[in-house]
Amino acid sequence: MDSILDFWFQMTANPLLFMAVTLTLGVILVNGWTDAPNAIATCVVTRCMPPKAAILMAAVFNFLGVFLMTLLNASVAETITKMVDFGSNPDQAIIALSAALFAIVLWATLAWVFGIPTSESHALIAGLTGSAIALHGGLAGVNGAEWVKVLYGIIISVSLGFGLGWLVCKLVTMLFYKANRPKTEPFFRGAQIAGAASMAFMHGAQDGQKFMGVILLCVYMSRGEALPAGGVSIPIWLMIICSVVMAAGTAMGGKKIIKSVGMDMVKLEKYQGFSADIASAISLLFCSVFSLPVSTTHAKTTAIMGVGAVKRVSAINFGVVKEMVLTWVLTFPGCGLVGFVMTKLFLMLFN
């Protein structure tokens, strides 16, 4: 990919590309205030870190996750770029992609207003799919082989999140059964900060790659070019931009989601928060290695549920869980439909 100056000149010379990239950055910003807070929620509500320090830590480790994981394995970004086909007409393709991104921002903002952690990962996939269907008038633009990875990711991330949350918390409970509770507080405070950092790292590794994949799609589609068969090298400046915008979003709206995830669903102690962070980070790492685009929200919230189940099942606030599950269930058809309608509308307005 070109330098940042070349990228800027391309955007300013092509209004459609400028619109698509701006909307992508808008989606990243929304992801920052609705998804990224999940990484630091437990660390904040157990008072291991104040919100401002936790947000700064999340920003740093989000960038490290984007940077290091992309260098080691950029397969999540490649999965997103191959999931749908927007056709060979560059103008129509970039308009359709812009409509999908607009739909994602609209959908995620509505979920944020109600304080429910939505999955931007699934909103992104649903919006892109609905847009491709609208453009092609059918399923011809949907790559089923890549799309099925999403279904695998849902099953694996939910199962691993809950199972590892229960297992890690159970092991910690057994190991520290006879320990003096007040004396373990400093250890688990430090351990939970490390766990939150690992979650922020894996959030960047997963979600940062997805959105960088979309920006790559924008650039290549605006040129009427196909993505190289051997993959694309993602520049460092693009990683920095994605990380900074995501951090800004976290600073803007993170507190509402932190309360919903970290306080309303299960009342957590420090050792429980540590267990949830480690479990969800391992779950995300496993899925990233196997190129599965998954939701950090799924991994974190199911890990918290698994932790709560160690004490007793009634410790879980199933009212909050029901709202989250309903949001996830509605995201694919709902955001997909919004993407479909917005694409039809955008094509009428800009084509």
N, C-alpha and C positions, 0 to 999 in steps of 0.2 A: 504494500500500500504506500501511497505518496507521503511526503512530509506534511506537517500541519499547515504550512503556508500554501502548498499546492491544494490541500483539502479545502482550505478557506476560499481560495480563488475559484475552485469548482463550485462550491456552494453559492457564492455570490453571483456567479455567472449562470446558475441554473435555479430559478425560483422553486421549482418542484422539489429538487434535492434539498434546498434550504428548508422548505416546509417539512420534509420527511425527517431530516436530522433534528430539527427543532422539536418535533413531536416525540422523537426517540428520547431526547434529553428530558422532555417532559415526563415520559414514562419512567425514566430512571429516577427523576426527582420524586415522583409518586411512590416508586418502589422504596426509596429512602425513608419516607415517612410512614409507610404501611408495612413493609417487610423487614427492613433492616433493624427496627427496634426489637423484633423478636430475639435477635442475637444477644442483646444486652438486657432484656426485660428482667430476667431472674436476678441478675447481678445488681440491678438498681433497687428492686423491691425488697431484697434481703439486706439492703443498706451496706453492701460491700463497697460500692462506689457511688458517688453523687452523679446525677444525670449528665451534667456537662462533661465530667471526666470520662464517663462511660461512652458518651457520644464521640468524643475525641479518640478514644481507644478504638471504637468501632470503625471510625474513618480510616485510621492507620492500618488496621488489620484487614479491612475490606480491600484496601489497595494492595496489600501484600498478597491477599488471596487471589485477586485478579491477576497480579503480575506473576507470581511464582507458579500458580496452577496453569496459567496460560502457557508459560514457558515449558512446563512439563507435559501438559496434556490439554490441548485446546479442543477436544472432541465434543464437548457440550456446545460450544459456539458453532461447530460444524454441523451438529445435529439440527440446530435451529435454522441454519441457512439452507439445509436440504429438505426441511419439513414440507414446504409448499413451493409451488411454481407459479410465478406471476406472469408468465408468458414472455413473448419476445418483443412486444411493443414497450419501449422504455418509458414513455410518458404515462401510458395506462398502468404500467407496473408500479411506478413510483406513486401515482395517485392512489392506487389500491392499497399500497403499503401505508401511506399516510392516513388513509381512512381507518385502517386496522389499528394504528397507533392512537388515533383520536378516540376510538372506541374503548381502548384499554384505559386511557386516562379518565374518561367519563365513568367507566365501570368502577375503577379503583377509588375514585374520589367519592362516589356514592357510598361505597362500603366504609370508607374512612369516616364519613359524616356520622355513621351509626356506631363507630368504634369497634367494628368487627374486622379482625385481621384477614383480609382477602389474600389470595395467592396471585401475585403479578405474573409468576411463571405460567400458571394455567390461563390467566387472562391473556397473556401474550400469545400463547399457543392457540387459544380459542379465537382471538381476534384475527390472527393471521389466517387461520383456517376458514373462518367465515368470509373474510375478504377474498381469498382465493376462489372459494365456491361462487361468490357473486361475480367475480371477473370471468370465470370459465363457464358459468351457468350449470355447474355440476361438480362432481368430485374429481375431475380430470387433473385439477391443480394440486391435489393433496397426495403427498407421498406416504402411503400406508405403512411402508417398512420403517420409516422414521417415526411416524405418529404412534405406532404401537409401543415405542419406547416410553412414551408418556404414561401409558396404562401400566406398563411394568414398573415405572418409577413410582406411581401412586401406591401400588400394592407393596412394593419393597420399602419405600420410605415410611409408610404408616406402620407396617409390621416391625421394621427395625427400630423405629422411633419408640414405639410403645414397649417392645420387648427389651431393648437395651436400657430404656429408662427404668423399667422394673428391675432388671438384672443388676445394673450398676448400683442403684439405690439399695437393693437387698444386700449386695456384697459390702457396701459401705456400712450399712446397719449392723451386719454381722461382725465386721472387723473392729468397729468402735463400740460394740455393745457394752463393754465394761468401762469404757473411757469416761472420764469426768467431762460432762457436756460443756461447761464454761471454758475448760482448758483447750477444747478442740476448736473453739471459735476462731482464733487467729489462723490456724491451719486451713480451715475451710473457707475463710475469707480470701486468703491468697489463692487457694485452689479454685474457688469460683471465679475469681478475676481471670485466672488462666483459662478456665473453661469458657468464659464469655469471649475471651480473645480468640479462642479456637473456633467458636461459633461465628464470630464476625469474619474470620479468615475464610471459613467455608461458605459463608453467605456471598462474599466477594467472588470466590471460586466458581460458584454456581450461577448466581444472578448476573454478576458482572460479565461473564462470558456470554450469556444469552443476549444481553443488550448490545454488546460489541458485535455479535453476529448479525444483529439487525442493522447496525450502522454499515457494516460491510455490505450487506444486501443493498442498502440504499445507494452506496457508491457504485457498485458494479451494475445495478439495474439502470441507474441514470446514464451510464455509458452504453447500455445495450449489450453488455458483456456477461458471459457466464462466469461463475466463480471457478478459479483454477481447480482442476481435478485433484491436484496434490495438496490442496489446502492453502490457506492464506496466512501470511505472517502478520500478526497484530502488533502495530507500533506502540511503543511505550507511552507516547503522548495521548493516545486514545484510552489507554488504561487509566492514566491520570485524570483525564476529563470525566470518565465514567465514575471513578471513585470520588472525586470532588463533588460532583452533582448529587451522587447518592448520599454523601455525608451531609450536604446542605438540606436535603429532604428529611433526613433523620433529625436534624436540629430543629426543623420547622414544626414537625407534627408528631414526634415520636412518643410523647408522654401519654397520649390517649391509648395507644396500642400497648405500651408497656403496662399500663394499669389493667387492660383487658386480658392480656396474656399472663402476666406475672402475678396478679393479685386476685382477679375475679374467678379464675378457673380453679386454682388450687392454692391454698395458703402454704407458702413455702418457707422452710428453714434453709440455712446456708448449705448444709450437706445435701439437701434435696435439690437446691438450685445447681450445685456442682454436678450432681448426678445427671440432671436433665441436660445440662450444657454438653457434657462429655458424650452422652448417649446420642444426642442429635448431631453433634459434630462428626462422630464416627459414621452415622447413617449417611450424612451428606458426602463424606469422603468416599465411602463405598460406591455410592451412585455416580459420583463424578468420575471415578476411575473407569466405570463401565459405561460411560457416555450417556447416562440417563438424566434428562432434564427434569428435576424435581423441585418441589416447593419447600423452601426453608421453613415456611409456616407449618406445613404438614409435619415435618421432622421435629420441630421444636414443641409444638402443642401436643403431639402424641407422646413425646418423651416426658412431658410434664404430667400427662395423664398416667403414664406407666409408673412414674415416681409416686404420684398420689395413691395409686392402687396398692403400693407396698404397705402403706399404713392401714388403709381400708378403702373400699370402693366408694363409700359415701363421702370420702374426702374430696371427690371430684364434683365440681359444680356442673352438673349435666345440662343445666339451662344454657350456660355459656357454650358448652361443647355443642349443643344442638344448633345454636345460632351459627357457629363456625362451620359445622358440617353442611348446614343448609346453604350457606354462602358458597362453599366449595362445589356442592352439587349443582347450584344454579350457574356457576361461573362458565362452564363449557357451553351449554346452550344459550345462556343469557348474553355473555360477551360475544359469542360467536354470531348470534343474531344481530347484535348492535354493529359488529364489524361488517356483516352482510349489508345491512341497511345503509350504513355510513359509506360503504364502497359505492353502492348504487347512486347515492346522493353526491358524493365527491366526483364521480365520473360525469354526472350531469352538469356539475358546476365548473369543473376545471378541464374537462377533456375537450 
